Amino acid sequence: MKLFIIAVGNKLPDWINSGYNEYIKRLPREIMINLIEVKPEKRTAGKSIEQLLSSEYQRIKIAMPPQCQIKVLDERGQHRSTKEFALALQEWMVRGDPVAFVIGGADGLHHGIKSAGNELIALSKLTLPHGLARVLLAEQLYRAVSIIKNHPYHRD
């Protein structure tokens, strides 16, 4: 299965990259995750939040692999337990379409990407820093695959 994480933000702290890489390297070979970093728009005087988000949205659209299921991460999205997330991942695997998870930047995501997505998913009711959301998503993907494969990482 091909998974993509399309994340606004680059040049993140080492601890974020280390945490993300730790979980990605644990995944079995048949689960391929490609991280696509989208450069955030520069926050300069005179640009509204809408203009910033619109520019980032255009970059996300260009980076989006074709024919993907689009899962947008948003704190107002659907809340799932870890086991429910594992079941959803298993269903997506059966469908066979690539899945792209989209993580916004410091100002969130443009409404266009939210409406283009197949689903809004919440990792938490809390607003998370975008780098931390990347690590948390990687861990939950690893945990979900562990549940699907009956690996002892996840304990009830």
N, C-alpha and C positions, 0 to 999 in steps of 0.2 A: 504494500500500500504506500502511496505517495502522499505525504503531508507537507504542507507549506506553512510557515509562520511568516506572515508579512507584518513587519513591525516598524512603525515610525520611530526613528532614533538610531543613531550610530555613535561611535565613540563613547560607549558606556563604560562605567567603572569595571575594573578587573573582576570584582567579586560577582558581578552579574554575569559576565562571560564565563567565569569558572563554574558558577552554579548551573547555568544553562547547559554548558558542555558536559558537566558531570552526568546529568540525566539523559542527554541525547546519546552519549556513548554507551549507555547501558541497554539501549533498545536493541531488540534482535534485528538482524540484517534485513529481514523482509519488510520492516517498517523504516521507510526512508523519510527523514525530515529535512527539508531545505529551508534555511533561514534566509529571508530576503529583507534586508534592511533598507528602509526608505528614508532618504535624507529629510530631516525636518525643515520646514520653511523658517528662514531667519526672522526673528521677532524684531522688527524695526518700527520706529515711530511712524505713525500714519497708516499702518496696516491694521485692519480690523481682524478680530478672531475669525470671522466668516471668510475673509480673504486668505488668511493663513491656512485654515482648514480646507478651503477650496484648492489651493495649490498642492497641499499634501494629498488630497483626494485624487488629483490628476496623476501624481506620481504612483499612488497605489494602483490605479487603473492600469497604468503602463506595466507595472511590476506583476500584476495578477496573471498567473498561468491560465491558459484557456481551459474552458469546460470544467472548472472546479466548483465544488460545493463551497459556498462562502459562509464561514462562521465568524461573525463579528463579536469580539469581546467587548462587553459593555456592562456596567454594574446594574443596569436596569433590565438586563437580559434574563433568560430563563435560568433558574437556579436548579442544579441537579446535585444529587449526592454523588460520591465517587463511583459507586456501583452503577448508578444510572448513567453516568458519563461513560463508563466502560461498556455498558449495553449499547449506547448510542454509537460509540466508536466501532463496535463490532458490526452494527447495522451499516455504517458507512463503509466498512471494509467489504462487506458482502456486496454492496452496490458497485464497488470497484472504481468509482469516480475519485479523482484526487480531491483532497479537502484542503482549503486554505483558511487558516485562522488569522484574523486581522486584529492587530493591537495598535491603538492610536498613540499619539504622542502626548505631550504635556497638556495640550488643549483639547484632547479627545479626538473624535472622528467627525467628519463631515456627514450630514444627514444623507447624502447621496450613497455613501458606502453602506450605511446602515440599512437603507431601503433596498439596495442591490443584494444584500446578503440573504442567504437562505434561512438564516437563524441568528438571533442575538443570544449570546451565552454569557452568563455572569460567572466569574470565578469567585466573587464575594459580593456582599452588599456594600463593602467598603470600597472607596476609590483607592486604587493601587497605583503607585508609580509605574510607568510603562515598562521600565526595566525589570522591576520585581514581578510584574504580570508575566513577562517572558519566562522567567525562572519558574514561576508557579505553574504555568501552562506546560512547560517541559516536564516538570515533576508529575503532574496529573496525567499527562499522556503516558509516561513511563508506568505510573501506578495502574492506569486503565489496562495497558497491555499486560502487565503482571497479573491482573485479575483474569483477563481473558485466557491467559496461558497457564493459569493455576500456579503461578510462581509465588513463593512465600513472602515477597516484599510487602504485600498488603495483608494486614491482619485485621480480623473483625473484632 
